[in-house]
């Protein structure tokens, strides 16, 4: 018998999840090391092709198989949706300024890749359109994700996000209610 203070053999160590990425094939949870910028800026960084996600958990969107690994390199072009669960590099004042007080419109955006899903929420008007400077990402406030079994323990992380960062060119259809 082991006491509560003794580590249990073969027990998974608790993992601290800071960042979430959704691709065609996987939901990836983990943390980006040495993050000194907001996640949106890291995704827009044209010099970066791959993001190192440490303490990663990959959940197959097709089979629900769970893979845990110390590090996985994620191609930025494969990311459809991203979120910072813990904002370690941002400015809280900027987050409040970008919050619901800004003018927004309600949309439903559909991804039509290997795994189809929908995300609905509030965005700045026309944020899904091409922007000056070639920015590839836009932010949606209070997203509601549909098309996955969100009762699954690992996928449930997609419920109740306060915002999501969406890849503009990965959305196939958009219903703009503005």
C-alpha distance (Angstrom), angle and dihedral (degrees) to the residues before:
residue distance angle dihedral
X1 . . .
X2 3.79 . .
X3 3.76 123.6 .
X4 3.82 119.1 -127.7
X5 3.80 91.5 -105.6
X6 3.82 94.2 55.1
X7 3.79 118.3 86.1
X8 3.78 112.6 -112.5
X9 3.79 116.2 -126.5
X10 3.81 114.2 -110.0
X11 3.81 91.8 7.8
X12 3.79 112.0 139.3
X13 3.76 113.8 -112.9
X14 3.80 114.1 -120.5
X15 3.79 111.5 -97.7
X16 3.79 123.2 -149.2
X17 3.82 109.0 -136.9
X18 3.81 116.3 -155.9
X19 3.80 103.2 157.4
X20 3.81 136.5 37.7
X21 3.81 126.5 -160.9
X22 3.80 127.7 -174.7
X23 3.82 118.1 -158.5
X24 3.82 133.3 169.3
X25 3.78 90.9 -86.4
X26 3.82 110.1 20.3
X27 3.75 146.0 36.4
X28 3.81 102.7 -141.2
X29 3.80 122.1 -160.6
X30 3.78 125.0 -176.4
X31 3.76 140.8 86.8
X32 3.78 136.1 -71.0
X33 3.82 109.0 -131.9
X34 3.80 122.5 -125.0
X35 3.80 92.6 4.5
X36 3.78 107.8 -176.6
X37 3.80 98.2 163.2
X38 3.76 135.6 54.1
X39 3.80 113.1 -87.3
X40 3.81 91.4 -113.1
X41 3.81 89.2 58.6
X42 3.80 92.2 48.0
X43 3.81 90.2 51.6
X44 3.82 91.0 49.1
X45 3.83 92.5 48.5
X46 3.81 101.8 115.0
X47 3.81 92.5 -163.6
X48 3.81 91.3 64.2
X49 3.78 118.8 78.4
X50 3.81 98.7 166.7
X51 3.79 131.6 33.9
X52 3.82 116.9 -148.5
X53 3.80 108.1 -134.6
X54 3.81 111.4 -165.3
X55 3.81 125.6 -156.3
X56 3.80 85.8 16.8
X57 3.78 128.1 -171.6
X58 3.80 114.8 -167.3
X59 3.80 118.0 -164.7
X60 3.80 116.9 -165.7
X61 3.79 109.8 -129.3
X62 3.81 90.1 -151.8
X63 3.81 105.1 42.7
X64 3.85 101.4 16.2
X65 3.81 88.1 -128.8
X66 3.81 110.8 158.7
X67 3.80 121.1 -140.8
X68 3.80 121.5 -172.7
X69 3.78 120.9 -164.7
X70 3.79 137.8 163.2
X71 3.82 92.5 -121.8
X72 3.78 137.3 1.9
X73 3.79 124.7 -176.0
X74 3.82 109.3 -136.7
X75 3.80 119.5 -158.8
X76 3.81 106.1 -129.5
X77 3.82 90.5 -141.2
X78 3.82 89.6 62.7
X79 3.81 94.5 56.9
X80 3.81 114.8 102.0
X81 3.81 99.8 170.1
X82 3.81 132.2 13.8
X83 3.79 137.1 -178.9
X84 3.81 137.9 -177.4
X85 3.79 108.1 -136.5
X86 3.79 88.9 -176.8
X87 3.77 117.4 32.6
X88 3.80 103.1 -148.1
X89 3.79 98.3 156.4
X90 3.79 106.3 34.3
X91 3.75 136.9 91.7
X92 3.82 114.7 -110.3
X93 3.82 90.8 -151.8
X94 3.81 91.2 57.0
X95 3.80 90.1 48.1
X96 3.83 91.1 53.9
X97 3.81 91.1 47.6
X98 3.79 90.3 52.5
X99 3.80 91.3 48.0
X100 3.77 130.5 103.4
X101 3.83 94.7 -59.4
X102 3.82 89.4 77.0
X103 3.83 118.1 88.4
X104 3.78 108.5 -88.1
X105 3.77 142.3 173.5
X106 3.79 130.9 -152.3
X107 3.81 118.9 -115.5
X108 3.78 141.2 169.7
X109 3.81 113.0 -145.5
X110 3.79 122.8 -167.5
X111 3.76 126.6 -154.9
X112 3.80 112.1 -153.1
X113 3.80 101.8 -170.0
X114 3.78 131.1 115.0
X115 3.80 89.5 -56.1
X116 3.79 111.5 36.3
X117 3.78 119.3 -145.6
X118 3.78 142.2 153.6
X119 3.78 131.6 -134.8
X120 3.80 121.8 -167.0
X121 3.78 129.4 -173.7
X122 3.79 147.7 99.6
X123 3.81 124.2 -47.0
X124 3.78 137.7 165.5
X125 3.81 107.1 -85.2
X126 3.82 110.1 -82.1
X127 3.83 93.9 0.9
X128 3.82 89.8 140.9
X129 3.84 90.2 62.1
X130 3.82 122.6 89.0
X131 3.77 111.3 -77.6
X132 3.81 132.6 -150.6
X133 3.77 110.8 -91.2
X134 3.80 92.7 33.6
X135 3.81 97.0 -92.5
X136 3.81 109.3 179.6
X137 3.81 99.4 -164.3
X138 3.80 137.7 63.8
X139 3.79 132.4 -172.7
X140 3.80 124.7 -120.9
X141 3.80 119.6 -162.8
X142 3.83 120.1 -141.2
X143 3.82 95.9 1.0
X144 3.78 121.1 -163.2
X145 3.80 111.9 -155.3
X146 3.82 119.3 -154.0
X147 3.79 131.3 179.2
X148 3.81 99.9 57.6
X149 3.78 133.0 85.4
X150 3.79 94.8 -104.6
X151 3.81 89.6 -179.8
X152 3.82 86.7 73.2
X153 3.81 105.8 103.7
X154 3.81 95.4 -127.0
X155 3.82 96.0 42.5
X156 3.81 93.3 46.6
X157 3.81 87.3 83.7
X158 3.83 86.3 80.7
X159 3.83 90.6 65.8
X160 3.76 118.1 92.3
X161 3.82 99.7 8.6
X162 3.80 111.4 164.0
X163 3.80 90.5 -144.1
X164 3.80 141.9 -5.7
X165 3.77 131.8 -152.0
X166 3.83 108.7 -135.6
X167 3.79 129.8 -164.2
X168 3.79 105.7 -122.4
X169 3.82 97.4 -150.2
X170 3.82 93.4 48.5
X171 3.81 94.3 63.7
X172 3.83 111.0 96.7
X173 3.80 100.5 -172.9
X174 3.79 133.5 16.1
X175 3.80 128.0 -168.1
X176 3.79 106.1 -159.4
X177 3.80 112.3 -162.7
X178 3.83 93.2 -175.5
